[in-house]
Amino acid sequence: MENLNAILLNAANLLMVGMAVVFMFLGLLILCINLMSKFFAGEAEQVGSGRIARPSKGNNSQARNAQVTAAISAAIHQHRQK
């Protein structure tokens, strides 16, 4: 019984040390990510400041929506016929 108590005490000690190491590693990882996000924030704004071409809304998008609706309807109709 004394041997079992020693083994359980060693297991609990190893468990606590392992959990502490993982907790410290994750804390350090979060700290590094936050520091990097503050350090590289200016570069991300410069890269992301470029203008993105967006499709204009008009007859073209309405025609495309009609085509998509027709294709979906045809696919549903074909599926139901099987």
KOLFIDO-538940 format. One line per field, with one value per atom (N, C-alpha, C): residue in three letters; residue number from 0; chain; atom name; x, y, z. Coordinates in steps of 0.2 Angstrom, whole numbers, plus 5000, padded with zeros to 4 digits. Layout:
N
aa c(ALA/...)
i c(NUM/...)
ch c(A/...)
at c(CA/...)
xx c(X/...)
yy c(Y/...)
zz c(Z/...)
***
This chain:
82
aa c(MET/MET/MET/GLU/GLU/GLU/ASN/ASN/ASN/LEU/LEU/LEU/ASN/ASN/ASN/ALA/ALA/ALA/ILE/ILE/ILE/LEU/LEU/LEU/LEU/LEU/LEU/ASN/ASN/ASN/ALA/ALA/ALA/ALA/ALA/ALA/ASN/ASN/ASN/LEU/LEU/LEU/LEU/LEU/LEU/MET/MET/MET/VAL/VAL/VAL/GLY/GLY/GLY/MET/MET/MET/ALA/ALA/ALA/VAL/VAL/VAL/VAL/VAL/VAL/PHE/PHE/PHE/MET/MET/MET/PHE/PHE/PHE/LEU/LEU/LEU/GLY/GLY/GLY/LEU/LEU/LEU/LEU/LEU/LEU/ILE/ILE/ILE/LEU/LEU/LEU/CYS/CYS/CYS/ILE/ILE/ILE/ASN/ASN/ASN/LEU/LEU/LEU/MET/MET/MET/SER/SER/SER/LYS/LYS/LYS/PHE/PHE/PHE/PHE/PHE/PHE/ALA/ALA/ALA/GLY/GLY/GLY/GLU/GLU/GLU/ALA/ALA/ALA/GLU/GLU/GLU/GLN/GLN/GLN/VAL/VAL/VAL/GLY/GLY/GLY/SER/SER/SER/GLY/GLY/GLY/ARG/ARG/ARG/ILE/ILE/ILE/ALA/ALA/ALA/ARG/ARG/ARG/PRO/PRO/PRO/SER/SER/SER/LYS/LYS/LYS/GLY/GLY/GLY/ASN/ASN/ASN/ASN/ASN/ASN/SER/SER/SER/GLN/GLN/GLN/ALA/ALA/ALA/ARG/ARG/ARG/ASN/ASN/ASN/ALA/ALA/ALA/GLN/GLN/GLN/VAL/VAL/VAL/THR/THR/THR/ALA/ALA/ALA/ALA/ALA/ALA/ILE/ILE/ILE/SER/SER/SER/ALA/ALA/ALA/ALA/ALA/ALA/ILE/ILE/ILE/HIS/HIS/HIS/GLN/GLN/GLN/HIS/HIS/HIS/ARG/ARG/ARG/GLN/GLN/GLN/LYS/LYS/LYS)
i c(0/0/0/1/1/1/2/2/2/3/3/3/4/4/4/5/5/5/6/6/6/7/7/7/8/8/8/9/9/9/10/10/10/11/11/11/12/12/12/13/13/13/14/14/14/15/15/15/16/16/16/17/17/17/18/18/18/19/19/19/20/20/20/21/21/21/22/22/22/23/23/23/24/24/24/25/25/25/26/26/26/27/27/27/28/28/28/29/29/29/30/30/30/31/31/31/32/32/32/33/33/33/34/34/34/35/35/35/36/36/36/37/37/37/38/38/38/39/39/39/40/40/40/41/41/41/42/42/42/43/43/43/44/44/44/45/45/45/46/46/46/47/47/47/48/48/48/49/49/49/50/50/50/51/51/51/52/52/52/53/53/53/54/54/54/55/55/55/56/56/56/57/57/57/58/58/58/59/59/59/60/60/60/61/61/61/62/62/62/63/63/63/64/64/64/65/65/65/66/66/66/67/67/67/68/68/68/69/69/69/70/70/70/71/71/71/72/72/72/73/73/73/74/74/74/75/75/75/76/76/76/77/77/77/78/78/78/79/79/79/80/80/80/81/81/81)
ch c(A/A/A/A/A/A/A/A/A/A/A/A/A/A/A/A/A/A/A/A/A/A/A/A/A/A/A/A/A/A/A/A/A/A/A/A/A/A/A/A/A/A/A/A/A/A/A/A/A/A/A/A/A/A/A/A/A/A/A/A/A/A/A/A/A/A/A/A/A/A/A/A/A/A/A/A/A/A/A/A/A/A/A/A/A/A/A/A/A/A/A/A/A/A/A/A/A/A/A/A/A/A/A/A/A/A/A/A/A/A/A/A/A/A/A/A/A/A/A/A/A/A/A/A/A/A/A/A/A/A/A/A/A/A/A/A/A/A/A/A/A/A/A/A/A/A/A/A/A/A/A/A/A/A/A/A/A/A/A/A/A/A/A/A/A/A/A/A/A/A/A/A/A/A/A/A/A/A/A/A/A/A/A/A/A/A/A/A/A/A/A/A/A/A/A/A/A/A/A/A/A/A/A/A/A/A/A/A/A/A/A/A/A/A/A/A/A/A/A/A/A/A/A/A/A/A/A/A/A/A/A/A/A/A/A/A/A/A/A/A/A/A/A/A/A/A)
at c(N/CA/C/N/CA/C/N/CA/C/N/CA/C/N/CA/C/N/CA/C/N/CA/C/N/CA/C/N/CA/C/N/CA/C/N/CA/C/N/CA/C/N/CA/C/N/CA/C/N/CA/C/N/CA/C/N/CA/C/N/CA/C/N/CA/C/N/CA/C/N/CA/C/N/CA/C/N/CA/C/N/CA/C/N/CA/C/N/CA/C/N/CA/C/N/CA/C/N/CA/C/N/CA/C/N/CA/C/N/CA/C/N/CA/C/N/CA/C/N/CA/C/N/CA/C/N/CA/C/N/CA/C/N/CA/C/N/CA/C/N/CA/C/N/CA/C/N/CA/C/N/CA/C/N/CA/C/N/CA/C/N/CA/C/N/CA/C/N/CA/C/N/CA/C/N/CA/C/N/CA/C/N/CA/C/N/CA/C/N/CA/C/N/CA/C/N/CA/C/N/CA/C/N/CA/C/N/CA/C/N/CA/C/N/CA/C/N/CA/C/N/CA/C/N/CA/C/N/CA/C/N/CA/C/N/CA/C/N/CA/C/N/CA/C/N/CA/C/N/CA/C/N/CA/C/N/CA/C/N/CA/C/N/CA/C/N/CA/C/N/CA/C/N/CA/C/N/CA/C/N/CA/C/N/CA/C)
xx c(5004/5000/5004/5010/5015/5017/5019/5021/5016/5010/5005/5004/5004/5004/5010/5015/5021/5020/5018/5016/5011/5006/5000/5003/5007/5010/5014/5018/5023/5018/5013/5008/5005/5003/5000/5005/5011/5016/5018/5018/5020/5014/5008/5002/5002/5004/5004/5009/5015/5021/5019/5016/5014/5009/5004/4999/5002/5006/5009/5014/5017/5021/5017/5011/5007/5004/5002/4998/5003/5010/5015/5016/5016/5018/5012/5006/5000/5000/5001/5002/5007/5013/5018/5016/5013/5010/5005/5001/4996/4999/5004/5008/5012/5015/5019/5014/5008/5003/5001/4999/4997/5003/5009/5014/5015/5015/5016/5010/5004/4999/4999/5002/5003/5009/5014/5020/5019/5015/5014/5007/5004/4998/4998/5004/5005/5006/5009/5010/5004/5000/4993/4989/4989/4985/4987/4994/4997/4995/4996/4994/4987/4983/4975/4972/4976/4973/4972/4974/4973/4965/4963/4956/4954/4949/4946/4941/4941/4936/4930/4925/4918/4914/4910/4906/4900/4898/4893/4886/4882/4875/4871/4868/4864/4861/4860/4856/4860/4867/4871/4870/4870/4869/4862/4857/4850/4850/4853/4853/4856/4862/4866/4861/4858/4853/4848/4845/4840/4843/4849/4852/4853/4856/4857/4850/4845/4839/4836/4837/4835/4839/4845/4850/4848/4846/4844/4838/4833/4826/4827/4831/4832/4835/4840/4843/4838/4834/4829/4824/4822/4817/4820/4826/4829/4830/4832/4833/4826/4821/4814/4812/4814/4812/4815/4821/4824/4820)
yy c(4994/5000/5006/5006/5012/5013/5008/5009/5012/5010/5013/5020/5022/5029/5033/5030/5034/5035/5030/5030/5035/5035/5040/5047/5048/5055/5057/5053/5054/5056/5052/5053/5060/5062/5069/5074/5073/5078/5079/5074/5074/5077/5076/5079/5087/5089/5096/5100/5096/5099/5100/5095/5095/5100/5101/5106/5113/5114/5120/5122/5117/5118/5120/5116/5118/5125/5126/5133/5139/5138/5143/5144/5138/5138/5142/5140/5143/5151/5153/5160/5163/5160/5163/5164/5159/5159/5165/5166/5171/5178/5178/5185/5186/5181/5182/5184/5181/5183/5190/5192/5199/5204/5203/5207/5208/5202/5202/5206/5205/5209/5216/5219/5226/5228/5224/5226/5226/5222/5221/5225/5228/5231/5237/5240/5246/5243/5237/5234/5231/5228/5226/5231/5237/5242/5245/5245/5247/5242/5236/5231/5231/5231/5231/5237/5243/5249/5249/5244/5244/5244/5246/5246/5240/5237/5231/5232/5229/5230/5226/5229/5226/5226/5220/5220/5225/5228/5233/5230/5233/5230/5233/5229/5231/5225/5226/5221/5215/5215/5209/5205/5208/5203/5201/5204/5202/5196/5196/5191/5185/5186/5181/5177/5181/5178/5174/5176/5173/5166/5166/5160/5155/5158/5153/5150/5154/5152/5146/5147/5143/5136/5137/5131/5127/5130/5127/5123/5127/5124/5118/5118/5112/5106/5108/5102/5099/5103/5100/5096/5099/5095/5088/5088/5082/5077/5080/5076/5072/5076/5073/5068/5068/5063/5057/5056/5050/5045)
zz c(5000/5000/5000/5003/5004/4997/4993/4986/4982/4983/4979/4980/4986/4988/4985/4985/4982/4975/4971/4964/4963/4967/4966/4967/4972/4973/4968/4965/4959/4953/4952/4946/4947/4953/4954/4953/4955/4955/4947/4943/4936/4933/4935/4932/4933/4939/4940/4937/4936/4933/4925/4922/4915/4914/4918/4917/4918/4922/4923/4917/4914/4908/4902/4901/4896/4897/4903/4904/4903/4905/4903/4896/4893/4885/4882/4883/4880/4882/4888/4890/4886/4885/4881/4874/4871/4864/4863/4868/4867/4868/4872/4873/4866/4864/4857/4852/4851/4846/4847/4853/4854/4852/4854/4853/4845/4842/4835/4831/4834/4831/4831/4837/4838/4834/4833/4830/4822/4819/4812/4810/4815/4813/4808/4808/4803/4796/4795/4789/4786/4790/4788/4785/4788/4786/4779/4778/4772/4766/4768/4763/4761/4766/4765/4763/4762/4760/4752/4748/4741/4740/4734/4732/4729/4731/4729/4724/4718/4713/4714/4715/4717/4711/4710/4704/4705/4699/4700/4700/4703/4704/4698/4694/4689/4685/4679/4675/4675/4675/4674/4680/4686/4692/4692/4690/4690/4685/4679/4674/4677/4681/4684/4689/4693/4698/4695/4689/4686/4683/4681/4678/4684/4689/4695/4698/4698/4700/4695/4689/4684/4684/4686/4686/4692/4698/4704/4703/4700/4699/4694/4689/4685/4688/4693/4696/4701/4705/4709/4705/4699/4695/4693/4691/4689/4694/4700/4706/4708/4708/4710/4705/4699/4694/4695/4698/4699/4704)
***
